[in-house]
Amino acid sequence: DGGSPMVWMLRHIHANGQRRTLSSLVHGTMANAYPQAIGIQKAFPKRQVIAMCGDGGLTMLMGDLLTLKQEKVPLKIVVYNNSSLGFVELEQKVEGLLDSYTDLENPDFDKLAQAMGIWGKRVEEVHELKPAITEWLNHDGPALLDVKVNRMELVMPPKVEAGQVASTALYSTKAVLNGRMEDVVDLVKSNFFKR
């Protein structure tokens, strides 16, 4: 999808002649990974296709989970579940604004997939991730992996500019003045005091 999953894909998954990546690099794109992946999987049924979806993007197209089941499309979907429109929220913070209208009340995507007859699993702890990925990728058929990710993890640009730092500091000041000190503490802990 556009947003954070796209950034993580571009940073951590390298095309190598055997593996290819596709994303929309147009500003404001949402919910593109899932439909593109369905089309790619149908065009290349022997290839393994993975859709890296944000929770906001997936919720926009939840009905197509039934398409996967109905058409027996063996697509693998990973949901970056941070209960927010994370990239929009980040853009607001970098502009010095308090994040607004970015909260998402998500269902358990794994249970939703299971209710539709699709393999689904939820991961909330780091130690659960590797075995879940193995099981997810080895499943014969469509599969959805719902991964709880840190909402406060910043997607840092290759070059941090002074204006971005100043605006983020302005956001932090506004958050503290609005009784959201815990958000600022989480932001600092998540990005500057890594475990």
N, C-alpha and C positions, 0 to 999 in steps of 0.2 A: 504494500500500500504506500501511498504518499506518507510523508511525515516520518516519525521515528523508525518504523521498520525499514523504510527505504534507506535511511542513513546507516543503520546497522548493517544492512545488506551490502551497501557500497563500501563500507569499511572492512567488513570481515569475510565476505564471500568473494573469492576471486575467480573470474572466468579463466579457464585453462585449456580451451579447445575441446574439452569433454563436457564441461559445465558452462552453462550460459545463464545470464541474469537479464531480467527485463523489469524496468520500472518506469513510472511516469515522472519526469523531471519538471513538469509544469507546476508552477506555484498554485496551491489550493486544491490539488487533485486529492480525492478521497475515494476509497473503496474500489480501486482499480486492480489490485492483485488477484483477488478471487475470480472475477469474471475473465480476466486475461488468462489465468491459470487453467480454468475450465476449457477455454478454447485451445490452449497449447496442448493440454492433455488429450483432448479429442483429436487434434491434428497429429500428435506423436504418441499413440497409445502404448508403445513399448518403453518410452522414457519415463523416468521418475520426475514428477513435477511437484514442486512445493510452493504454496502460496503463503507468504509472510504477511499476515494481516494485523492491522490494529483493531482493537476492540470496537472502535467507532465505525471503521470500514466494514467489519463483519456484520455488525448489527444492521447496517443499511441494506444488506443483501441476504439476511438469514433464510429467506424462502428458498434460495438456491441450494441450500443443504439438501432439500428434497430432490433437486435435480441430480445431485451427486448419487443419491440412493437409487432414484428411478432409472437413471442412465448407466448406473454401475461405473461411474468415473472414479478411478483409483487415486484421485487427487489427495495430497497430504496438505493439511492446513495447520499452521501454527498461529495462534492468537497471542499477540503481545497485549496482555490484559493489565492495564494500569488504571482502569476505571475512570478514564478521562480522554478527552480529545487532546492528547499529550502535546503534539507539536503546536497546536493552536494556543494551548496554555503557555508553552515556552515562548512563543512569539509575543504574547501579551506581556510576560515577565520581562523580556528583553527590551520591550518598549517602555518599561517602567510602570506598567499597569498591573492592577490586581487582576488575577485570572477570574474571568466571569463566564458562566454558561458553558463550562467545559466538563463538568462532572457527569459521569455516566453511572447509572444504576444497572449493572450488567447481570444477566442471568448466569448460572453456571453453564458455560458454553459446552463443557464436556457432557453434562446431563442432557442438555438440549440436543446435542448430536446423537446421544444414545437413544433418546426418545424417538428419533427419526430413523433408527436402525443403522447408525454410523458409529464406528469405533470412536470413543472419546475418552480423554484422560485429562486431569487437571494436575498441574505442578505448582506447588507453593514454596518449596524449599530447594535450595541449590543441589543438595545431595540426591534429590529425586529426578533431576533433569536428565542425566546421561542414560539411565536405564529406561526412562520414559521415551526418550528420543529413539532408542534402539527398537523398542516395542512398536512405536508409532510408525517408523519407517519400514519395519518388517511386516506390518499388517497388510494382508491381501485385500485391498479395497479402499474406499475412502476412509480417511481418518483425520480427526481433529485433536490437536494438542493445545490445551488452554493453559498458558504459562503466565502466572502472576509476576509482573515486573515492577520495579521501583518507579513510582510516579515521579519522584524527585530527581531521578537520574537526568542530568543535563546532557543534551546532545551538543557537544562543543564543536564550533566551527574550526576549520584548519588553522585559521588565524583569528585570535580574539582581539577585538578592537576596543579602544578606551571607551567609546560611546556605549558599547554593549555592557561593559562592566559598570559604568555609571548608571545606566538605565536599570540594570539588575539590582544595583544598590538602592536605587529609588524605589523599585518594587518592594525590596526587603523592608525599607523604612515604612512604606505604606502598609505592608502586611502587619508589622509590629504595632503600628498605631491603630490598626483595625482589629486588634486582638488575635492575630494569627501568628504569634511568635513561634508556635510549634511548627508551622510550615517553614519558617526561615531556618530553624534549628535542623529540621529534616533535610532541607536543601543543602545546608553546609555539611552535615554529617555524610550525606549520600555522595557528595562530590569532592570533598576535600579531606575526609578522614575515612578512606576506604578500609574495609575489613581485611 
